[in-house]
Amino acid sequence: MENWFNVGKIVNTHGLLGEVRVISSTDFPEKRYKVGNTLYLFMETEKKPLPLTIRSHRTHKNFNLLTFENYYNVGQVEAFKNGILKIKESQLGKLDEGEFFFHEIIGCKVFTDEEEEIGEIVEVLTPGANDVWVIKRPVGKDVLIPYIDQIVKEVDISAKKVIITPMEGLLD
């Protein structure tokens, strides 16, 4: 049985030429939205996903705008709204050392280098230069840590464990 991974949600159409507006939830948008790649559209009302080949990709504000081969006008893509775009596990690809897929990081327990448990990673944000990991604490506010060498010291995906050296004020 093939595992599927979310890439984004189609939230609207854009213009008249079959472009859709996607809120991305993928780790590597530049790879996922590459022209010629196939994404699979999952709709609540359909049993099987619809394969869609990317014809064009551009960004506009906080959205990824996509067009698909054989879909050339707004009427053809209107029904895609609220659909979820996914890829198969076999499409994930290989990563360089020190790179991780979102699904590998989310769910990891985070500890200080002094073995104090901080919480669990529940989300990965991609605001710019580096990713930011959102850690849900057992009590209190969430903690945001940047994924940088000065803070993240060890990531053990198989054990779902991350060790950090917190900077002054990070855990306050």
Secondary structure, 3 states (H helix, E strand, C coil): CCCEEEEEEEEEEECCCCEEEEEECCCCHHHHCCCCCEEEEECCCCCCCEEEEEEEEEEECCEEEEEECCCCCHHHHHHHCCCEEEEEHHHCCCCCCCCCCHHHHCCCEEEECCCCEEEEEEEEECCCCCCEEEEECCCCCCEEEECCCCCEEEEECCCCEEEECCCCCCCC
